[in-house]
């Protein structure tokens, strides 16, 4: 897996944004012009190379930055990439900062905001649905790290300019901020306590038994976790409806979000995982299948789940 990160002193987005303007400006020589749309085509070439570039074994082993340059019609873009091992990129990384919203329990945030779903989740989802739902590779293509960190800081500070900043920010950075929020929760949205049960439930072969188990596990979640999960679930289904345009199927979305929503915290993961190979070959595949199960399930209502809980308790 290759993570694309900007150089500390140079934002790739900052370099590429003015390309379209630059390519329409006349060159120093009279009568000469760059072909139209050079900026757009160059940016497309850069993004393609960022996604497809394979680092040589020596670069991977040393984990150094790998620098490349792309030129077109007098415009040159220089960018850097660094390899991050798969187990590190999937690792849950809770924030040590306990103020704001990142790294804070979801129940604490919703109680403080007097909301059912954290503000950051609602705003990022709204922005993606407004102008990013047809973006090719939405949630799969990484946003610029500096943009994501800037959004994180604004949400943590509850800055009054959040909405203005969101409207001006690259949509992949907003999608990346949403994923980062869930990744930095102190425990996964579907909780450490229920993680073994989710792994067992998704492995059941009998469809009726699996349905009963998977629905019961949702009913067992704390209300803020459940409501937020159902909110995100419906959003991801709407994104998948645009698959012919954005190329993001339910399986692709489950692959992106499954580990983010289920991957246990560091203490819990040590009890379930023994090696990086196990992380990828077993647990991650199961995490993807859990989310895919719910994505492929007919709409799940919070009220209906709670009614079923009441009936279950009465029957007992």
Secondary structure, DSSP 4 states (H G I P E B T S, - for coil): -EE---BTTB-HHHHHHTHHHHHHSPPSSTT--PPTTHHHHHHHHHHHHHHH----HHHHHHT--EEEEEEETTEEEEEEEEE--HHHHHS----S--SSSTTS-HHHHHHHHT-SS-HHHHHHHHHHHHHTTTSTTTTTSPPPHHHHHHHHHHHHHT-TTHHHHHHHS-HHHHHHHHHHHHHTSSS-TT-STTHHHHHHHHT---HHHHHHHHHHHHHHS-HHHHHHHHHHHHHHHHHHTTHHHH---HHHHHHHHHHHHHPPPHHHHHHH--SHHHIIIIIIHHHHHHHHHHHHSPP--HHHHHHHHHHHHHH-
